[in-house]
Amino acid sequence: MVGTAAFAISGVLIARKENYDIIGAAVLAFLPALGGGIMRDVVSDRSPIGILRSPAPVFVVIATVVCGYVFFRIADLMKKQVAEPRRGRWVRWFSADGLFQVTDAIGLSSFTVIGVMVAIDERCDPIWLWGPFMACLTGAGGGILRDILRARSDISTLKGSVYPEIALVGGLAYTLLLVGRTSSINLSYVQTVTLATLAATFLIRLLVVHFGIHRVTMGITGKPDSGK
């Protein structure tokens, strides 16, 4: 639920920045929050798919979109304009873009763990392959769909920004820590490994954004996308 709400908030923030209406905001919120999980469930032949098992994630997204719409409408009516923060590596976190990056990182870390757990639950074999793949698909797949729908030529998740790689590597580490343990696994160990993976994936994503780390692109000329 935390990951779903976080990705939904990121979609609402994009809708606000790019002047989408409430329907557009709902689409931009639904895709990262639920799109990756739907693709994962289809690939893993999970039946029924996650959103059909419980309507709770759908309600979370709807509530987030409505609350965001009401909040911004009230802010506009009251004409409360927040001063643009000074440019700087640290100060920019206290802005709409900073909030977007934080919520996006929360969603990515949460869904990375969920992707691996679904792969284990569905007994995908070999798990060392499908665990990271499902983590990447769940964590980054919906965000990629969202950016493609926005018809952007500079899709940061596919052009330069280190994003799906974080879910892939985090999913691989989480998978190996769970299935590579020779002795019996108890609940305390699972909780510790899960929290460590969540924290590590979250922090790595924020560090990537903070320091502007990019992968090497296949282009000959041009600067890599900033990910903003």
N, C-alpha and C positions, 0 to 999 in steps of 0.2 A: 504493500500500500504506500509506503514511503517513496519507493522508486517510481511508482505510478504517478503520485502527486507531484513529485519533483520534475519528471519529464513533462507533465501537463503544464506546470508553471512555466517551464522553458518555452513551450509552444505559445502560451498566452503572451509572454514577453516579446516573442518574435512578432506575433500578430499586432501587438501594440506598436512596436517599432515600425512595422511596414504597413500600418493602416488597414488591416483586415477588419471585416465586420465580425459579429459574434459567430456566424457559421464558419467563416474562415478560421477563426480562433479555435473553434471546436475541432476542425480537421487537423490543424497544426498541433493540437494537444493530443488528439487520439492517436496519430501515427507513431510518434516516439513512445508514447505510454503503452500502447497495445499492439502496434504493428509488428514489432520485432518478436513479441511472444506468439503472435498468430503464425508468422512464418516458421518459427521454431517448432510449434506444435504440428504444423503441416508436414514439415520435413521429417520429424521424429514419429509421425503417424500416431500422435497422442489423441486419444478419443475418450470423452469429448475434449475439444480444445479448451484452454484455460478460461477464457471469458464466458464459455457456456457452462462451466462448472459452478461459477458464482458471478452474479451481476455486480458485485462490490467494486471491482476495478472500473467498470463503466460508470457507476455512480460517482466514484472519486473524480474521474475526469470531468464529468458534467458539472459537479459541484465546484471544481476548481475553475472551470471556464466561467461559470455564472458569477462566482465571487470575484474573479478578476475583472470581468466586464463591469460589475456594479462598482467595484473599487475605482477603476479608471474613470467611469462616468461621473462619480461623485467628485473625484479629484479635478476633472475638467470643469465641472460646474462651479466648484469653489475657486477655480483658477489659482490653485496652489502650484506654483512652478518651483521645482527644486533646482537650485543653482548647479550649473554644470561643474563637476569636480575638476580640480586642477589636473593637468596631465602629469602622469607619473606612474611608475610601475606598481606602487603600492596603493596609491589613492584611488586608482581606477576600479579597485574591487568594491568600493562603496558607491556603486552606480548600477543602472539597470543591466549593463553588460556584465558587471561583476556578479550580480544576482543570477543572471542567466548561466554563467559559467559554473557557479556553485551548484545550482539545481541540476544542471546537466551532468555534472560530475557525480552527484548523489544518485541520479537515475542510472548512470553507466555502471557504477560500482554495485548497486543493488541488483541490477539485472544480470551482471556478470555472474554473480553467485547463483541466482535463480536458474540461469541457463545450464550451469553444470549440474545442479540438483535435479533438473528435469531430465537431463541426459542419463544420470544415474538411475533415476526412478523408472525411466523407460527402458533401461538395460541396453542402451546403445553400445554396440561393440565394434571396434575397440574403444574403450572409454577415454583413453589418452588422446584419441583423435577427435571424437565427437563431443567430449566435454568442453574443450576450448572452442570448438566450432559453434556449439550451441550458445556458449557464453558470448561470443562475438556477435552472433546473429541476434540474440536477445538484447544485448546491450547497445549495439550500434546500428542494427538493421532498421529499426523504426526511425531513427534520426536521419539516416540516409534517405529513406522514403520521403520524409518531410522536406528535406532540402531539394530533392528531385522535383517534388510537387511545386515547390516555390519557383521552379524554372530558373534557378540560379546557375550561372556559368562557372562560378567559383565555389563549388561544393567543398567546404573545408575538410569534411570527413574523408573525401576521396582524392583531394588535391593538396597534399603537403602536410596538413595537420595530423599529428600523431593522435589518433582516436580509436579506431577499431583495433589497432595493435595492443592497446592497453587492455581491452577486454579479452583479447586472444591470449596474451601472456598471463594475465591475471587468472583467466579460466584454466590455463594449463597448470599453473602453480597450485591452484585450489584443487584441481582434479588429482594431481600427483600426491598432494598432502593427504587427501582422503583415501584414495584407493591404493596408494603405495605403502601404507602402513601395514606391516606384517602382523602386528598384534591386534587384538580386538579393539574396535573403536567405540569409545563411550561418548555419552552426550556432552560431557565437559570438553572433550577434545574437539568435537565437531563445532561447538560454540566458539571455542578459542580460535580455531582455524578460520571460521566464517567471519568473525569480527576482524581478525587480522587482514583477511583478504579485502573486506569492505574498506577498512581504513587505508590500506596500501593503495588500492585502486583509486580511491577518492583523492588521496594526496598526490599520487603520481599525475593524475589528470590536471590538477590545479598547478603543479609545478611545470608541466608541459605548457600550459597557457601562460603562466607567469613569465617564464623565460623564453617563450616564443619558439619552442623546439619543433622542428619540422623534419619530415622525412625527405629524402632526396627524390625529386620528381623526375619524370622521363622527358620533360621539356628541355629544349636547348637554351632558350632564352626566357627571360621573365622572372619575376620574383615570386616566391611561394606565397600562397594565400595566408593572411594573418590569422584566420580563424575567427575573426570578429563577426 
